[in-house]
Amino acid sequence: MASTQKSALSDVVTRDYTIHLHKRVHGVQFKKRAPTAVKEIKAFTYKHMGTKDVRLDPQLNKEIWKQGIKGVPYRLRLRISRKRNDEEKAKEPLFSYVQAVNVTSFKKLQTTVVEES
C-alpha cells in the first residue's frame, strides 16, 4: 500500500466553521460555562485541524465572555487558520489560530475554505 504524503500547500489552510456552543455547554453549571466554551472551541479546532497547538484570538475571547460567564452565545462563526510554526524551539510544526467572524445570521452557512491573498 502506498503511503500518502501531505504536500506543503495542503497543510496551510483557512476555513470558516459555525460551532454550536449551546449544545456543548448544556448542563454545565453557570460559573463554568464560558471557560467550558473556550475548552470546547479548542477541542473542536484540534478535531478539525489536527493541531495540538491551538491559539485563540483575543477578540474571540471577548466575544465568548461578552455576556458574562453564564451567557455564552448559542452559535459562533469561527475562522480557523492552520499555519506553520516558525519559532525556534517549536514542538509542533503547525499551529491553529482561531478568530471570530461577524455574521448577521447563521442560517444556511456551510463550512467554506477561505482564500487568503
N, C-alpha and C positions, 0 to 999 in steps of 0.2 A: 504494500500500500504506500503510495507516495505521500510524503509529508507536505502539508500546506503551510506556506510561509506568508506572513503578513508583509505587505510592501510598506515602505515608509510613508507613502501617500495615504494609505487607508488607516494608519494608526492615529493620525491627527485629524479630528473631525469635530464639527459643531452641530448639535441637534437641538430642536425645541421640543420639549415634552410638557404635557399637562399632568400634574400629580394631584391625586385626590387625597388631600390631607385629612379630611373629615373622617374617612373610614380608618385611617392609620392611627388617629388619636382617640377613636371611640373607646369609651370605657376607661380612659386614663384619668386619674384624679386631676382636679383643676390646677393645682400648683406644679404639675409636671407636664402640662400639655405642650407649651412652647418648646421646652428642652427636648421632649419626645419628638416633636415635629422636626427639629434640627437633625436628630439622630436618624429619623426615617428618611429624610432627604439624602443624607449621606449614604444610607443603605441602598436607596433607590439608585443613586448615582453609581455606586460600586457594582450593583447588579447589571446596569445597562451599559456602563463604560468599561468595567473590568479593571479599574484602577483603585488601589487601596488608598492612595493619597488623594483625598477629596478636599478641596478648598472652597469655602462659601464666600461670596461677595458680601461686604458689609451692608450694602443696600438690601440684599436678600434677607439678612438677619433682621434689619429694621422692619421689613415687610411682614415677617413672621410675628415679630413682637409688637407691631403697631397697635393692636387692640388688646394688649396686655398678655399676661401669662396664660390666661384661660380662653382668650378669644382668638384662637388660631383660625386663619382663613380656611374656608371649605376647600378651595382649589387654588393652585398656583401654576402659572406658566413659567417653566424653567428653561433657560438656555444653558446647556451643558457642553463645555468645550474640553476635549481631550487634547492636551498639549505635551510637548516634550519637556522634560525636566533638565535644564541646563546648569543646575547647581553643581558645585564641585563634589560634595560627598552625598549625592542623592542615592537613596536606597532603591527607589523605583525609577525606571526610565521615563515613565509618563505620569502625568497627574491630571485630575479633572477640576475644572473651575466652573462653579455653578452661579448663575446670575438670574435675577427675576426679570421677566418680560411683562410690560404693561399691556393688557388686552382689555377691551370693553366687555366682551362676552366669551365664555368658554365653549359655547355651542359649536358643534361640528369642527372642532380643532383636531387635527391629526398630528402625529409626530412627523416633523419635517427636518430635512438636512439643510443647514444654513450655509450658504456660500459666502466665505469671508474674503474680502479683497484687500 
